[in-house]
Amino acid sequence: MSIEHRYYRSTFLPTEVVELRQICFTPSRIFEPGKYIAGDLPAIAFEMGLVDRLPPIRGKNAEIRDR
C-alpha cells in the first residue's frame, strides 16, 4: 500500500494556479485534468487528492533580480 499525499483547499491561496491530475465529477460540472485557479475547483477535488502544486518555474523567468 502506498502513501498518498493530499492537500487541502486551505493550503492554497484562492488565486494560486494548481494542477488537477484526474477528472473530477461533480453534480453540476465535469473538471478535466489541467491547470486551474485553486478557488475555481470544488473542495472534493482537494479531499480526494486529485490536486497538486505546480513545480517552481525554472530558467530565466525564475531569476528575477533587483537592479
C-alpha positions as CSV (number, residue, x, y, z in Angstrom):
1,M,0.0,0.0,0.0
2,S,1.4,3.4,-1.0
3,I,1.3,6.6,1.0
4,E,-0.9,9.2,-0.7
5,H,0.0,12.9,-0.4
6,R,-3.1,15.0,-0.1
7,Y,-3.5,18.8,0.0
8,Y,-6.5,20.6,1.5
9,R,-8.1,23.7,0.0
10,S,-6.8,25.8,2.9
11,T,-3.1,25.0,1.9
12,F,-3.6,27.0,-1.3
13,L,-4.2,30.7,-2.0
14,P,-7.5,31.2,-3.7
15,T,-5.7,32.7,-6.7
16,E,-2.9,30.1,-6.9
17,V,-2.7,28.1,-10.1
18,V,-2.7,24.3,-9.4
19,E,-2.8,21.1,-11.5
20,L,-5.8,18.8,-11.5
21,R,-4.3,15.3,-12.2
22,Q,-7.6,13.3,-12.9
23,I,-11.1,14.0,-14.0
24,C,-13.3,15.3,-11.2
25,F,-17.0,14.7,-11.4
26,T,-19.5,17.0,-9.5
27,P,-23.3,17.1,-9.8
28,S,-23.0,20.3,-11.8
29,R,-19.8,20.0,-13.8
30,I,-17.0,17.8,-15.0
31,F,-13.5,19.1,-14.5
32,E,-10.9,17.8,-17.0
33,P,-7.3,17.4,-16.0
34,G,-5.2,20.5,-16.4
35,K,-4.3,23.8,-14.8
36,Y,-6.9,25.7,-12.7
37,I,-7.1,28.5,-10.2
38,A,-7.5,26.8,-6.8
39,G,-10.6,28.9,-5.9
40,D,-12.4,27.5,-9.0
41,L,-12.1,23.9,-8.1
42,P,-14.5,22.1,-5.8
43,A,-13.4,21.1,-2.3
44,I,-13.9,17.4,-3.1
45,A,-11.1,17.6,-5.7
46,F,-8.7,18.5,-2.8
47,E,-10.1,16.0,-0.4
48,M,-9.8,13.2,-2.9
49,G,-6.1,14.0,-3.5
50,L,-6.6,15.0,-7.2
51,V,-4.8,18.4,-6.9
52,D,-1.1,19.0,-6.9
53,R,1.1,22.1,-6.7
54,L,2.8,23.1,-9.9
55,P,6.6,22.8,-9.9
56,P,8.6,26.0,-9.4
57,I,9.5,28.0,-12.6
58,R,13.0,27.4,-13.8
59,G,15.1,29.3,-16.2
60,K,15.4,33.0,-16.9
61,N,11.9,33.8,-15.6
62,A,12.8,32.5,-12.1
63,E,16.0,34.6,-11.9
64,I,14.4,38.0,-11.2
65,R,16.9,40.4,-9.6
66,D,16.7,43.9,-8.2
67,R,18.9,46.3,-10.2
